[in-house]
Structures are given as C-alpha cells and as structure tokens.
C-alpha cells in the first residue's frame, strides 16, 4: 500500500496531534495559504488547526472516519507540519505508528524499493 492510499484510509495523525505552524502560513498574512478561519492562535506568532489543541485532538479539516476512509478538506492548502509528516510506509516514523496505535490500527510496514 502506498503512503497516499494509506493516508486516505488512515487519518490517525490528524486525530492525534496538535498541528502548530507559523502564523505567516495562514491567509491572514501576505502569501498565506492555510484558511485563517480554520486556525486558532496559540501565541502571537504561532497558530494551530482548530480542533487539534485539545486533549482528544481532531483537525477541523479532517473528514471521514479514521481508519476507514478520510480526506483533508484543505489538502492543497494544508500547513507545513502536514506537508512534512511522513507516513510509516515511506520510512521509519514512530509518530505515525503511535497515532495509528491510538486508534487501534497496526503500524505501516515500510516499502522496500528494489532497484
């Protein structure tokens, strides 16, 4: 399973961690692309996605059921932490494995490419 298809059925990372990023990524700043209306201020220079700064996080942009079928409603405009997060089948990512375990999902097995 490729990470793209794994992420389309997983979504555990979006429902496990606070998604924090520099305020300049939001549309309220020149050149920003993350919809400001979906963010929450943590301090003057740091925002997070709504829903992720709570005891049981779930990003406001995540739709669907974790582990079954999910999607990001702002995928093309998602913040940098989401763009940089590597699914466990692309390599070693203990944060992916931890998020999946929190939702009762097994870890992803890294794909070995043979040349």
PDB file as gemmi writes it, atoms N, CA and C in Angstrom:
CRYST1    1.000    1.000    1.000  90.00  90.00  90.00 P 1                      
ATOM      1  N   UNK A   1       0.850  -1.171   0.000  1.00  0.00           N  
ATOM      2  CA  UNK A   1       0.000   0.000   0.000  1.00  0.00           C  
ATOM      3  C   UNK A   1       0.894   1.233   0.000  1.00  0.00           C  
ATOM      4  N   UNK A   2       0.667   2.158  -0.901  1.00  0.00           N  
ATOM      5  CA  UNK A   2       1.466   3.377  -0.926  1.00  0.00           C  
ATOM      6  C   UNK A   2       1.008   4.316   0.167  1.00  0.00           C  
ATOM      7  N   UNK A   3       1.871   5.258   0.556  1.00  0.00           N  
ATOM      8  CA  UNK A   3       1.505   6.169   1.625  1.00  0.00           C  
ATOM      9  C   UNK A   3       0.288   6.998   1.242  1.00  0.00           C  
ATOM     10  N   UNK A   4       0.141   7.338  -0.033  1.00  0.00           N  
ATOM     11  CA  UNK A   4      -1.029   8.111  -0.442  1.00  0.00           C  
ATOM     12  C   UNK A   4      -2.300   7.330  -0.146  1.00  0.00           C  
ATOM     13  N   UNK A   5      -2.347   6.052  -0.516  1.00  0.00           N  
ATOM     14  CA  UNK A   5      -3.554   5.272  -0.251  1.00  0.00           C  
ATOM     15  C   UNK A   5      -3.685   4.951   1.234  1.00  0.00           C  
ATOM     16  N   UNK A   6      -2.553   4.751   1.941  1.00  0.00           N  
ATOM     17  CA  UNK A   6      -2.607   4.510   3.382  1.00  0.00           C  
ATOM     18  C   UNK A   6      -3.210   5.714   4.093  1.00  0.00           C  
ATOM     19  N   UNK A   7      -2.811   6.900   3.695  1.00  0.00           N  
ATOM     20  CA  UNK A   7      -3.324   8.114   4.333  1.00  0.00           C  
ATOM     21  C   UNK A   7      -4.798   8.351   4.021  1.00  0.00           C  
ATOM     22  N   UNK A   8      -5.263   7.903   2.882  1.00  0.00           N  
ATOM     23  CA  UNK A   8      -6.672   8.079   2.523  1.00  0.00           C  
ATOM     24  C   UNK A   8      -7.601   7.214   3.365  1.00  0.00           C  
ATOM     25  N   UNK A   9      -7.067   6.167   3.958  1.00  0.00           N  
ATOM     26  CA  UNK A   9      -7.894   5.325   4.824  1.00  0.00           C  
ATOM     27  C   UNK A   9      -7.534   5.506   6.293  1.00  0.00           C  
ATOM     28  N   UNK A  10      -6.448   6.182   6.604  1.00  0.00           N  
ATOM     29  CA  UNK A  10      -5.971   6.290   7.980  1.00  0.00           C  
ATOM     30  C   UNK A  10      -6.457   7.562   8.661  1.00  0.00           C  
ATOM     31  N   UNK A  11      -5.736   8.649   8.529  1.00  0.00           N  
ATOM     32  CA  UNK A  11      -6.102   9.910   9.165  1.00  0.00           C  
ATOM     33  C   UNK A  11      -5.772   9.984  10.644  1.00  0.00           C  
ATOM     34  N   UNK A  12      -5.082   8.970  11.172  1.00  0.00           N  
ATOM     35  CA  UNK A  12      -4.787   8.941  12.609  1.00  0.00           C  
ATOM     36  C   UNK A  12      -3.937  10.127  13.047  1.00  0.00           C  
ATOM     37  N   UNK A  13      -2.997  10.552  12.229  1.00  0.00           N  
ATOM     38  CA  UNK A  13      -2.149  11.688  12.616  1.00  0.00           C  
ATOM     39  C   UNK A  13      -2.989  12.952  12.788  1.00  0.00           C  
ATOM     40  N   UNK A  14      -4.025  13.117  11.981  1.00  0.00           N  
ATOM     41  CA  UNK A  14      -4.891  14.296  12.032  1.00  0.00           C  
ATOM     42  C   UNK A  14      -5.801  14.282  13.262  1.00  0.00           C  
ATOM     43  N   UNK A  15      -5.890  13.132  13.902  1.00  0.00           N  
ATOM     44  CA  UNK A  15      -6.735  12.986  15.083  1.00  0.00           C  
ATOM     45  C   UNK A  15      -5.911  12.558  16.295  1.00  0.00           C  
ATOM     46  N   UNK A  16      -4.619  12.930  16.288  1.00  0.00           N  
ATOM     47  CA  UNK A  16      -3.745  12.554  17.402  1.00  0.00           C  
ATOM     48  C   UNK A  16      -2.834  13.676  17.885  1.00  0.00           C  
ATOM     49  N   UNK A  17      -2.517  14.633  17.021  1.00  0.00           N  
ATOM     50  CA  UNK A  17      -1.513  15.636  17.352  1.00  0.00           C  
ATOM     51  C   UNK A  17      -2.010  17.058  17.129  1.00  0.00           C  
ATOM     52  N   UNK A  18      -1.407  18.002  17.889  1.00  0.00           N  
ATOM     53  CA  UNK A  18      -1.664  19.418  17.623  1.00  0.00           C  
ATOM     54  C   UNK A  18      -0.887  19.785  16.370  1.00  0.00           C  
ATOM     55  N   UNK A  19      -1.524  20.460  15.457  1.00  0.00           N  
ATOM     56  CA  UNK A  19      -0.904  20.897  14.207  1.00  0.00           C  
ATOM     57  C   UNK A  19      -0.580  22.382  14.349  1.00  0.00           C  
ATOM     58  N   UNK A  20       0.650  22.674  14.785  1.00  0.00           N  
ATOM     59  CA  UNK A  20       1.102  24.044  15.028  1.00  0.00           C  
ATOM     60  C   UNK A  20       1.985  24.528  13.890  1.00  0.00           C  
ATOM     61  N   UNK A  21       1.879  25.820  13.570  1.00  0.00           N  
ATOM     62  CA  UNK A  21       2.674  26.376  12.484  1.00  0.00           C  
ATOM     63  C   UNK A  21       2.758  27.892  12.608  1.00  0.00           C  
ATOM     64  N   UNK A  22       3.704  28.464  11.911  1.00  0.00           N  
ATOM     65  CA  UNK A  22       3.943  29.905  11.893  1.00  0.00           C  
ATOM     66  C   UNK A  22       2.737  30.629  11.299  1.00  0.00           C  
ATOM     67  N   UNK A  23       2.358  31.732  11.918  1.00  0.00           N  
ATOM     68  CA  UNK A  23       1.167  32.467  11.500  1.00  0.00           C  
ATOM     69  C   UNK A  23       1.218  32.913  10.044  1.00  0.00           C  
ATOM     70  N   UNK A  24       2.405  33.100   9.487  1.00  0.00           N  
ATOM     71  CA  UNK A  24       2.539  33.556   8.109  1.00  0.00           C  
ATOM     72  C   UNK A  24       2.042  32.565   7.071  1.00  0.00           C  
ATOM     73  N   UNK A  25       1.752  31.326   7.478  1.00  0.00           N  
ATOM     74  CA  UNK A  25       1.192  30.346   6.543  1.00  0.00           C  
ATOM     75  C   UNK A  25      -0.310  30.543   6.338  1.00  0.00           C  
ATOM     76  N   UNK A  26      -0.950  31.299   7.219  1.00  0.00           N  
ATOM     77  CA  UNK A  26      -2.408  31.490   7.148  1.00  0.00           C  
ATOM     78  C   UNK A  26      -2.775  32.613   6.186  1.00  0.00           C  
ATOM     79  N   UNK A  27      -3.973  32.568   5.677  1.00  0.00           N  
ATOM     80  CA  UNK A  27      -4.426  33.540   4.682  1.00  0.00           C  
ATOM     81  C   UNK A  27      -4.502  34.961   5.222  1.00  0.00           C  
ATOM     82  N   UNK A  28      -4.461  35.142   6.530  1.00  0.00           N  
ATOM     83  CA  UNK A  28      -4.428  36.482   7.099  1.00  0.00           C  
ATOM     84  C   UNK A  28      -3.106  37.192   6.867  1.00  0.00           C  
ATOM     85  N   UNK A  29      -2.093  36.470   6.414  1.00  0.00           N  
ATOM     86  CA  UNK A  29      -0.777  37.041   6.123  1.00  0.00           C  
ATOM     87  C   UNK A  29      -0.572  37.084   4.612  1.00  0.00           C  
ATOM     88  N   UNK A  30       0.205  38.058   4.132  1.00  0.00           N  
ATOM     89  CA  UNK A  30       0.502  38.099   2.693  1.00  0.00           C  
ATOM     90  C   UNK A  30       1.156  36.790   2.237  1.00  0.00           C  
ATOM     91  N   UNK A  31       0.596  36.178   1.218  1.00  0.00           N  
ATOM     92  CA  UNK A  31       1.143  34.932   0.687  1.00  0.00           C  
ATOM     93  C   UNK A  31       0.722  33.699   1.462  1.00  0.00           C  
ATOM     94  N   UNK A  32      -0.082  33.869   2.518  1.00  0.00           N  
ATOM     95  CA  UNK A  32      -0.545  32.723   3.300  1.00  0.00           C  
ATOM     96  C   UNK A  32      -1.536  31.873   2.518  1.00  0.00           C  
ATOM     97  N   UNK A  33      -1.624  30.607   2.849  1.00  0.00           N  
ATOM     98  CA  UNK A  33      -2.477  29.683   2.098  1.00  0.00           C  
ATOM     99  C   UNK A  33      -3.391  28.831   2.977  1.00  0.00           C  
ATOM    100  N   UNK A  34      -3.125  28.703   4.268  1.00  0.00           N  
ATOM    101  CA  UNK A  34      -3.988  27.939   5.164  1.00  0.00           C  
ATOM    102  C   UNK A  34      -5.166  28.832   5.548  1.00  0.00           C  
ATOM    103  N   UNK A  35      -6.407  28.379   5.343  1.00  0.00           N  
ATOM    104  CA  UNK A  35      -7.561  29.225   5.662  1.00  0.00           C  
ATOM    105  C   UNK A  35      -7.555  29.676   7.135  1.00  0.00           C  
ATOM    106  N   UNK A  36      -7.420  30.982   7.352  1.00  0.00           N  
ATOM    107  CA  UNK A  36      -7.359  31.536   8.709  1.00  0.00           C  
ATOM    108  C   UNK A  36      -8.559  31.160   9.557  1.00  0.00           C  
ATOM    109  N   UNK A  37      -9.716  31.040   8.935  1.00  0.00           N  
ATOM    110  CA  UNK A  37     -10.933  30.725   9.686  1.00  0.00           C  
ATOM    111  C   UNK A  37     -10.904  29.321  10.282  1.00  0.00           C  
ATOM    112  N   UNK A  38      -9.957  28.491   9.873  1.00  0.00           N  
ATOM    113  CA  UNK A  38      -9.829  27.134  10.410  1.00  0.00           C  
ATOM    114  C   UNK A  38      -8.683  27.022  11.419  1.00  0.00           C  
ATOM    115  N   UNK A  39      -8.126  28.167  11.820  1.00  0.00           N  
ATOM    116  CA  UNK A  39      -6.992  28.154  12.736  1.00  0.00           C  
ATOM    117  C   UNK A  39      -7.350  28.747  14.086  1.00  0.00           C  
ATOM    118  N   UNK A  40      -6.474  28.503  15.052  1.00  0.00           N  
ATOM    119  CA  UNK A  40      -6.612  29.035  16.404  1.00  0.00           C  
ATOM    120  C   UNK A  40      -5.242  29.590  16.807  1.00  0.00           C  
ATOM    121  N   UNK A  41      -5.228  30.768  17.450  1.00  0.00           N  
ATOM    122  CA  UNK A  41      -3.967  31.354  17.905  1.00  0.00           C  
ATOM    123  C   UNK A  41      -3.485  30.643  19.164  1.00  0.00           C  
ATOM    124  N   UNK A  42      -2.191  30.309  19.183  1.00  0.00           N  
ATOM    125  CA  UNK A  42      -1.556  29.749  20.370  1.00  0.00           C  
ATOM    126  C   UNK A  42      -0.794  30.867  21.077  1.00  0.00           C  
ATOM    127  N   UNK A  43      -0.081  31.679  20.328  1.00  0.00           N  
ATOM    128  CA  UNK A  43       0.522  32.924  20.780  1.00  0.00           C  
ATOM    129  C   UNK A  43       0.706  33.794  19.543  1.00  0.00           C  
ATOM    130  N   UNK A  44       1.201  35.025  19.668  1.00  0.00           N  
ATOM    131  CA  UNK A  44       1.199  35.942  18.520  1.00  0.00           C  
ATOM    132  C   UNK A  44       1.842  35.423  17.229  1.00  0.00           C  
ATOM    133  N   UNK A  45       2.770  34.503  17.318  1.00  0.00           N  
ATOM    134  CA  UNK A  45       3.441  34.046  16.099  1.00  0.00           C  
ATOM    135  C   UNK A  45       3.160  32.589  15.755  1.00  0.00           C  
ATOM    136  N   UNK A  46       2.291  31.948  16.515  1.00  0.00           N  
ATOM    137  CA  UNK A  46       2.036  30.523  16.318  1.00  0.00           C  
ATOM    138  C   UNK A  46       0.541  30.250  16.295  1.00  0.00           C  
ATOM    139  N   UNK A  47       0.116  29.537  15.265  1.00  0.00           N  
ATOM    140  CA  UNK A  47      -1.272  29.111  15.123  1.00  0.00           C  
ATOM    141  C   UNK A  47      -1.327  27.594  15.172  1.00  0.00           C  
ATOM    142  N   UNK A  48      -2.525  27.066  15.314  1.00  0.00           N  
ATOM    143  CA  UNK A  48      -2.736  25.633  15.136  1.00  0.00           C  
ATOM    144  C   UNK A  48      -4.057  25.455  14.416  1.00  0.00           C  
ATOM    145  N   UNK A  49      -4.236  24.277  13.853  1.00  0.00           N  
ATOM    146  CA  UNK A  49      -5.516  23.971  13.218  1.00  0.00           C  
ATOM    147  C   UNK A  49      -6.555  23.795  14.318  1.00  0.00           C  
ATOM    148  N   UNK A  50      -7.736  24.350  14.102  1.00  0.00           N  
ATOM    149  CA  UNK A  50      -8.817  24.195  15.076  1.00  0.00           C  
ATOM    150  C   UNK A  50      -9.068  22.712  15.323  1.00  0.00           C  
ATOM    151  N   UNK A  51      -9.331  22.404  16.570  1.00  0.00           N  
ATOM    152  CA  UNK A  51      -9.628  21.029  16.944  1.00  0.00           C  
ATOM    153  C   UNK A  51      -8.411  20.233  17.360  1.00  0.00           C  
ATOM    154  N   UNK A  52      -7.207  20.747  17.081  1.00  0.00           N  
ATOM    155  CA  UNK A  52      -6.015  19.965  17.408  1.00  0.00           C  
ATOM    156  C   UNK A  52      -5.371  20.369  18.733  1.00  0.00           C  
ATOM    157  N   UNK A  53      -5.821  21.450  19.345  1.00  0.00           N  
ATOM    158  CA  UNK A  53      -5.250  21.914  20.605  1.00  0.00           C  
ATOM    159  C   UNK A  53      -6.170  21.531  21.763  1.00  0.00           C  
ATOM    160  N   UNK A  54      -6.475  20.254  21.853  1.00  0.00           N  
ATOM    161  CA  UNK A  54      -7.335  19.750  22.917  1.00  0.00           C  
ATOM    162  C   UNK A  54      -6.882  18.358  23.324  1.00  0.00           C  
ATOM    163  N   UNK A  55      -7.426  17.859  24.416  1.00  0.00           N  
ATOM    164  CA  UNK A  55      -6.987  16.568  24.951  1.00  0.00           C  
ATOM    165  C   UNK A  55      -7.165  15.443  23.929  1.00  0.00           C  
ATOM    166  N   UNK A  56      -8.272  15.431  23.237  1.00  0.00           N  
ATOM    167  CA  UNK A  56      -8.508  14.448  22.171  1.00  0.00           C  
ATOM    168  C   UNK A  56      -8.580  15.205  20.842  1.00  0.00           C  
ATOM    169  N   UNK A  57      -7.417  15.445  20.233  1.00  0.00           N  
ATOM    170  CA  UNK A  57      -7.384  16.273  19.025  1.00  0.00           C  
ATOM    171  C   UNK A  57      -8.050  15.621  17.815  1.00  0.00           C  
ATOM    172  N   UNK A  58      -8.609  16.467  16.994  1.00  0.00           N  
ATOM    173  CA  UNK A  58      -9.105  16.068  15.669  1.00  0.00           C  
ATOM    174  C   UNK A  58      -9.166  17.336  14.839  1.00  0.00           C  
ATOM    175  N   UNK A  59      -8.395  17.370  13.787  1.00  0.00           N  
ATOM    176  CA  UNK A  59      -8.327  18.548  12.937  1.00  0.00           C  
ATOM    177  C   UNK A  59      -9.688  18.843  12.316  1.00  0.00           C  
ATOM    178  N   UNK A  60     -10.056  20.107  12.321  1.00  0.00           N  
ATOM    179  CA  UNK A  60     -11.322  20.543  11.746  1.00  0.00           C  
ATOM    180  C   UNK A  60     -11.398  20.232  10.251  1.00  0.00           C  
ATOM    181  N   UNK A  61     -10.255  20.124   9.587  1.00  0.00           N  
ATOM    182  CA  UNK A  61     -10.236  19.856   8.143  1.00  0.00           C  
ATOM    183  C   UNK A  61     -10.320  18.368   7.802  1.00  0.00           C  
ATOM    184  N   UNK A  62     -10.275  17.505   8.812  1.00  0.00           N  
ATOM    185  CA  UNK A  62     -10.359  16.062   8.557  1.00  0.00           C  
ATOM    186  C   UNK A  62     -11.820  15.655   8.422  1.00  0.00           C  
ATOM    187  N   UNK A  63     -12.122  14.993   7.323  1.00  0.00           N  
ATOM    188  CA  UNK A  63     -13.479  14.464   7.162  1.00  0.00           C  
ATOM    189  C   UNK A  63     -13.401  12.955   7.023  1.00  0.00           C  
ATOM    190  N   UNK A  64     -14.436  12.278   7.474  1.00  0.00           N  
ATOM    191  CA  UNK A  64     -14.495  10.834   7.380  1.00  0.00           C  
ATOM    192  C   UNK A  64     -14.180  10.154   8.693  1.00  0.00           C  
ATOM    193  N   UNK A  65     -14.068   8.827   8.622  1.00  0.00           N  
ATOM    194  CA  UNK A  65     -13.827   8.001   9.796  1.00  0.00           C  
ATOM    195  C   UNK A  65     -12.386   7.499   9.787  1.00  0.00           C  
ATOM    196  N   UNK A  66     -11.658   7.815  10.874  1.00  0.00           N  
ATOM    197  CA  UNK A  66     -10.260   7.403  10.997  1.00  0.00           C  
ATOM    198  C   UNK A  66     -10.166   5.889  10.872  1.00  0.00           C  
ATOM    199  N   UNK A  67      -9.233   5.429  10.049  1.00  0.00           N  
ATOM    200  CA  UNK A  67      -9.012   4.005   9.844  1.00  0.00           C  
ATOM    201  C   UNK A  67      -9.913   3.375   8.805  1.00  0.00           C  
ATOM    202  N   UNK A  68     -10.865   4.142   8.287  1.00  0.00           N  
ATOM    203  CA  UNK A  68     -11.798   3.606   7.286  1.00  0.00           C  
ATOM    204  C   UNK A  68     -11.649   4.358   5.963  1.00  0.00           C  
ATOM    205  N   UNK A  69     -12.020   5.621   5.963  1.00  0.00           N  
ATOM    206  CA  UNK A  69     -11.938   6.464   4.766  1.00  0.00           C  
ATOM    207  C   UNK A  69     -11.911   7.907   5.240  1.00  0.00           C  
ATOM    208  N   UNK A  70     -10.849   8.626   4.923  1.00  0.00           N  
ATOM    209  CA  UNK A  70     -10.717  10.009   5.360  1.00  0.00           C  
ATOM    210  C   UNK A  70     -10.231  10.893   4.220  1.00  0.00           C  
ATOM    211  N   UNK A  71     -10.349  12.182   4.422  1.00  0.00           N  
ATOM    212  CA  UNK A  71      -9.836  13.153   3.480  1.00  0.00           C  
ATOM    213  C   UNK A  71      -9.609  14.469   4.183  1.00  0.00           C  
ATOM    214  N   UNK A  72      -8.739  15.272   3.627  1.00  0.00           N  
ATOM    215  CA  UNK A  72      -8.456  16.600   4.150  1.00  0.00           C  
ATOM    216  C   UNK A  72      -9.180  17.606   3.257  1.00  0.00           C  
ATOM    217  N   UNK A  73     -10.037  18.419   3.859  1.00  0.00           N  
ATOM    218  CA  UNK A  73     -10.827  19.374   3.076  1.00  0.00           C  
ATOM    219  C   UNK A  73      -9.987  20.538   2.563  1.00  0.00           C  
ATOM    220  N   UNK A  74      -8.761  20.687   3.083  1.00  0.00           N  
ATOM    221  CA  UNK A  74      -7.877  21.769   2.621  1.00  0.00           C  
ATOM    222  C   UNK A  74      -6.532  21.204   2.148  1.00  0.00           C  
ATOM    223  N   UNK A  75      -6.527  20.010   1.615  1.00  0.00           N  
ATOM    224  CA  UNK A  75      -5.281  19.314   1.285  1.00  0.00           C  
ATOM    225  C   UNK A  75      -4.287  20.197   0.521  1.00  0.00           C  
ATOM    226  N   UNK A  76      -4.708  20.870  -0.509  1.00  0.00           N  
ATOM    227  CA  UNK A  76      -3.803  21.714  -1.292  1.00  0.00           C  
ATOM    228  C   UNK A  76      -3.298  22.913  -0.489  1.00  0.00           C  
ATOM    229  N   UNK A  77      -4.015  23.273   0.568  1.00  0.00           N  
ATOM    230  CA  UNK A  77      -3.663  24.428   1.394  1.00  0.00           C  
ATOM    231  C   UNK A  77      -3.324  24.044   2.830  1.00  0.00           C  
ATOM    232  N   UNK A  78      -2.925  22.799   3.038  1.00  0.00           N  
ATOM    233  CA  UNK A  78      -2.605  22.330   4.388  1.00  0.00           C  
ATOM    234  C   UNK A  78      -1.313  22.971   4.877  1.00  0.00           C  
ATOM    235  N   UNK A  79      -1.142  23.102   6.205  1.00  0.00           N  
ATOM    236  CA  UNK A  79       0.061  23.728   6.744  1.00  0.00           C  
ATOM    237  C   UNK A  79       1.300  22.837   6.634  1.00  0.00           C  
ATOM    238  N   UNK A  80       2.455  23.448   6.863  1.00  0.00           N  
ATOM    239  CA  UNK A  80       3.732  22.749   6.699  1.00  0.00           C  
ATOM    240  C   UNK A  80       3.870  21.475   7.532  1.00  0.00           C  
ATOM    241  N   UNK A  81       3.393  21.407   8.793  1.00  0.00           N  
ATOM    242  CA  UNK A  81       3.559  20.146   9.518  1.00  0.00           C  
ATOM    243  C   UNK A  81       2.870  18.973   8.814  1.00  0.00           C  
ATOM    244  N   UNK A  82       1.757  19.253   8.179  1.00  0.00           N  
ATOM    245  CA  UNK A  82       1.041  18.200   7.441  1.00  0.00           C  
ATOM    246  C   UNK A  82       1.793  17.815   6.171  1.00  0.00           C  
ATOM    247  N   UNK A  83       2.362  18.781   5.506  1.00  0.00           N  
ATOM    248  CA  UNK A  83       3.137  18.515   4.287  1.00  0.00           C  
ATOM    249  C   UNK A  83       4.402  17.715   4.592  1.00  0.00           C  
ATOM    250  N   UNK A  84       4.978  17.952   5.781  1.00  0.00           N  
ATOM    251  CA  UNK A  84       6.246  17.321   6.146  1.00  0.00           C  
ATOM    252  C   UNK A  84       6.089  15.979   6.849  1.00  0.00           C  
ATOM    253  N   UNK A  85       4.892  15.647   7.298  1.00  0.00           N  
ATOM    254  CA  UNK A  85       4.675  14.397   8.021  1.00  0.00           C  
ATOM    255  C   UNK A  85       4.800  13.223   7.056  1.00  0.00           C  
ATOM    256  N   UNK A  86       5.628  12.255   7.406  1.00  0.00           N  
ATOM    257  CA  UNK A  86       5.894  11.098   6.544  1.00  0.00           C  
ATOM    258  C   UNK A  86       5.118   9.897   7.071  1.00  0.00           C  
ATOM    259  N   UNK A  87       4.354   9.265   6.206  1.00  0.00           N  
ATOM    260  CA  UNK A  87       3.629   8.054   6.600  1.00  0.00           C  
ATOM    261  C   UNK A  87       4.622   6.939   6.883  1.00  0.00           C  
ATOM    262  N   UNK A  88       4.255   6.044   7.777  1.00  0.00           N  
ATOM    263  CA  UNK A  88       5.142   4.966   8.204  1.00  0.00           C  
ATOM    264  C   UNK A  88       5.578   4.013   7.121  1.00  0.00           C  
ATOM    265  N   UNK A  89       4.846   3.938   6.027  1.00  0.00           N  
ATOM    266  CA  UNK A  89       5.274   3.026   4.966  1.00  0.00           C  
ATOM    267  C   UNK A  89       6.303   3.688   4.041  1.00  0.00           C  
ATOM    268  N   UNK A  90       6.583   4.987   4.255  1.00  0.00           N  
ATOM    269  CA  UNK A  90       7.616   5.666   3.477  1.00  0.00           C  
ATOM    270  C   UNK A  90       8.952   5.613   4.190  1.00  0.00           C  
ATOM    271  N   UNK A  91       8.968   5.145   5.397  1.00  0.00           N  
ATOM    272  CA  UNK A  91      10.184   5.082   6.196  1.00  0.00           C  
ATOM    273  C   UNK A  91       9.827   5.038   7.670  1.00  0.00           C  
ATOM    274  N   UNK A  92      10.830   5.068   8.508  1.00  0.00           N  
ATOM    275  CA  UNK A  92      10.616   4.979   9.938  1.00  0.00           C  
ATOM    276  C   UNK A  92       9.993   6.263  10.466  1.00  0.00           C  
ATOM    277  N   UNK A  93       8.777   6.194  10.965  1.00  0.00           N  
ATOM    278  CA  UNK A  93       8.128   7.340  11.594  1.00  0.00           C  
ATOM    279  C   UNK A  93       7.381   6.851  12.828  1.00  0.00           C  
ATOM    280  N   UNK A  94       8.022   6.928  13.989  1.00  0.00           N  
ATOM    281  CA  UNK A  94       7.370   6.460  15.212  1.00  0.00           C  
ATOM    282  C   UNK A  94       6.109   7.259  15.555  1.00  0.00           C  
ATOM    283  N   UNK A  95       6.010   8.511  15.079  1.00  0.00           N  
ATOM    284  CA  UNK A  95       4.827   9.313  15.347  1.00  0.00           C  
ATOM    285  C   UNK A  95       3.619   8.788  14.564  1.00  0.00           C  
ATOM    286  N   UNK A  96       3.862   8.303  13.361  1.00  0.00           N  
ATOM    287  CA  UNK A  96       2.802   7.672  12.576  1.00  0.00           C  
ATOM    288  C   UNK A  96       2.337   6.405  13.290  1.00  0.00           C  
ATOM    289  N   UNK A  97       3.292   5.581  13.679  1.00  0.00           N  
ATOM    290  CA  UNK A  97       2.953   4.327  14.372  1.00  0.00           C  
ATOM    291  C   UNK A  97       2.185   4.598  15.662  1.00  0.00           C  
ATOM    292  N   UNK A  98       2.609   5.614  16.434  1.00  0.00           N  
ATOM    293  CA  UNK A  98       1.949   5.949  17.696  1.00  0.00           C  
ATOM    294  C   UNK A  98       0.511   6.420  17.451  1.00  0.00           C  
ATOM    295  N   UNK A  99       0.323   7.276  16.457  1.00  0.00           N  
ATOM    296  CA  UNK A  99      -1.014   7.771  16.131  1.00  0.00           C  
ATOM    297  C   UNK A  99      -1.918   6.621  15.700  1.00  0.00           C  
ATOM    298  N   UNK A 100      -1.394   5.739  14.869  1.00  0.00           N  
ATOM    299  CA  UNK A 100      -2.187   4.591  14.416  1.00  0.00           C  
ATOM    300  C   UNK A 100      -2.562   3.697  15.597  1.00  0.00           C  
ATOM    301  N   UNK A 101      -1.624   3.468  16.508  1.00  0.00           N  
ATOM    302  CA  UNK A 101      -1.896   2.622  17.677  1.00  0.00           C  
ATOM    303  C   UNK A 101      -2.986   3.235  18.559  1.00  0.00           C  
ATOM    304  N   UNK A 102      -2.986   4.564  18.690  1.00  0.00           N  
ATOM    305  CA  UNK A 102      -4.011   5.242  19.487  1.00  0.00           C  
ATOM    306  C   UNK A 102      -5.407   5.016  18.925  1.00  0.00           C  
ATOM    307  N   UNK A 103      -5.484   4.700  17.662  1.00  0.00           N  
ATOM    308  CA  UNK A 103      -6.775   4.473  17.003  1.00  0.00           C  
ATOM    309  C   UNK A 103      -7.002   2.998  16.668  1.00  0.00           C  
ATOM    310  N   UNK A 104      -6.198   2.127  17.281  1.00  0.00           N  
ATOM    311  CA  UNK A 104      -6.376   0.685  17.107  1.00  0.00           C  
ATOM    312  C   UNK A 104      -5.923   0.154  15.763  1.00  0.00           C  
ATOM    313  N   UNK A 105      -5.025   0.876  15.105  1.00  0.00           N  
ATOM    314  CA  UNK A 105      -4.541   0.465  13.787  1.00  0.00           C  
ATOM    315  C   UNK A 105      -3.118  -0.065  13.903  1.00  0.00           C  
ATOM    316  N   UNK A 106      -2.751  -1.065  13.112  1.00  0.00           N  
ATOM    317  CA  UNK A 106      -1.379  -1.597  13.151  1.00  0.00           C  
ATOM    318  C   UNK A 106      -0.408  -0.615  12.497  1.00  0.00           C  
ATOM    319  N   UNK A 107       0.882  -0.708  12.828  1.00  0.00           N  
ATOM    320  CA  UNK A 107       1.870   0.156  12.168  1.00  0.00           C  
ATOM    321  C   UNK A 107       1.956  -0.179  10.682  1.00  0.00           C  
ATOM    322  N   UNK A 108       2.339   0.805   9.905  1.00  0.00           N  
ATOM    323  CA  UNK A 108       2.552   0.578   8.475  1.00  0.00           C  
ATOM    324  C   UNK A 108       3.922  -0.046   8.281  1.00  0.00           C  
ATOM    325  N   UNK A 109       4.048  -0.884   7.302  1.00  0.00           N  
ATOM    326  CA  UNK A 109       5.317  -1.538   7.004  1.00  0.00           C  
ATOM    327  C   UNK A 109       5.993  -0.755   5.895  1.00  0.00           C  
ATOM    328  N   UNK A 110       7.235  -0.276   6.133  1.00  0.00           N  
ATOM    329  CA  UNK A 110       7.932   0.476   5.078  1.00  0.00           C  
ATOM    330  C   UNK A 110       8.078  -0.347   3.806  1.00  0.00           C  
ATOM    331  N   UNK A 111       7.872   0.295   2.691  1.00  0.00           N  
ATOM    332  CA  UNK A 111       8.002  -0.341   1.383  1.00  0.00           C  
ATOM    333  C   UNK A 111       9.471  -0.294   0.994  1.00  0.00           C  
ATOM    334  N   UNK A 112      10.027  -1.427   0.661  1.00  0.00           N  
ATOM    335  CA  UNK A 112      11.419  -1.522   0.199  1.00  0.00           C  
ATOM    336  C   UNK A 112      11.409  -1.521  -1.317  1.00  0.00           C  
ATOM    337  N   UNK A 113      12.107  -0.552  -1.910  1.00  0.00           N  
ATOM    338  CA  UNK A 113      12.177  -0.488  -3.367  1.00  0.00           C  
ATOM    339  C   UNK A 113      13.456  -1.173  -3.804  1.00  0.00           C  
ATOM    340  N   UNK A 114      13.297  -2.175  -4.658  1.00  0.00           N  
ATOM    341  CA  UNK A 114      14.443  -2.918  -5.172  1.00  0.00           C  
ATOM    342  C   UNK A 114      14.780  -2.371  -6.547  1.00  0.00           C  
ATOM    343  N   UNK A 115      16.027  -1.976  -6.706  1.00  0.00           N  
ATOM    344  CA  UNK A 115      16.429  -1.374  -7.988  1.00  0.00           C  
ATOM    345  C   UNK A 115      16.856  -2.453  -8.968  1.00  0.00           C  
TER     346      UNK A 115                                                      
END                                                                             
